[in-house]
Amino acid sequence: MKLIPAHALARALEEEIPEARIARVLSDAMAADLVNRDGSRGPDHKTRLAAAETALAYRVGLPIRREESVVVNVDPAGSDDIKERLARSPALRRAFRDLLAGM
């Protein structure tokens, strides 16, 4: 059975980089500090947050990403109806803006 390239890479990485090493790197990143302009040290919150999010993603998975779909039946003769819908719906305005930007 031939491996898919992504699976082959995953297997090679698994052999080359043990999970304990990855855990150590994440642990170190969660304790990251930075040097301020005045020479003092403080927590690097951006790095710590990214490491915590990565660790949580591996432990419990990523949250579901939600998307809003807008379905519109446009009748060219009913432009007043379209104006009313656009006035009421920020999602519809975004969809129209994106559509026009792509032209």
N, C-alpha and C positions, 0 to 999 in steps of 0.2 A: 504494500500500500504506500503510495507516494504522499508525502506530507505537503500540505498547503504551505506556501512560503512563510506566512505569519506563524503557523504552528511550528515550523522548523526553527524559526528565530526564537520563539518562546522556549522551545526545548533546549536550544543552545544557551540561551541566557540563564535558564534554570541550572544547567550544568556549570556554567562559568561563574555565576553570582549567586551564592547561597542566600536563602531567605534571612538568615541571621544577620548577614552583612547589610541587607536592605533595611532590616529593622533597626540596626545600629545607626545607619545614616538618618532615618526618620527620627529616631530618638535624639540624635545630636541636633538635627534641624529644629526640633521642638524646644530646644534649649538655646537657640541661636541668640547671640548678642551682636550689637553693632557699636562702633566707636563714633561718638558725636563730634561735632566740629571743635568743641572745647576740650576734646581728649577724654571725656568721661565715657563710660560704657553704660549701655542700657539694653533692654530687650528688643530684639528685632521682631516686632509683632507681625509684619508681613510674612516673613519666612516661617515663623512659628505657626501662623494660621494655615499657610499652605501645607505644611507638614502634617498638621492635625487633620485637615480635610483629606489629604491623601491617605493617612492611616485609617480614618473612618470609612473612606470609600472602599478600602480593601477589607475592612472588618465587616461592615454591614451593607455595603453597596452604595451606589449613587442614588440620589433622590430622583423620582420621576420628573422629567422635564415636560411641562405642560405647554401646549400651543393652542392658540385660539384660532379657529377656522371661521372665516366669514364667507358665506355663500350668498351672492346677490344676483337676482334676475333683473337685468337692466332693460327697461322699455324706453327707447329713445323719445317716445311721445310723452312719457310721464316724467318730465324733468322736475316738476314740483315735488313729486313723491321722492325722488332721489335726493333733492335738497333737504327734505324733512329727515330722511334716513341718515344723511351725512351729519345733520345738526345733532342727532340723538346718539350717534355711535362713533366713539373715538377709534374703535377697532376698524370700522369701515373707512374712516378718514385715513388711517395708517395704510390700509390695503390700497386705497386709491393713490396715495402718495407714492407708495412703493411701485405700483404699476406704472405711474407716470414717470418715475425716476428711471425705470428700466427701458424707456422708449428712446 
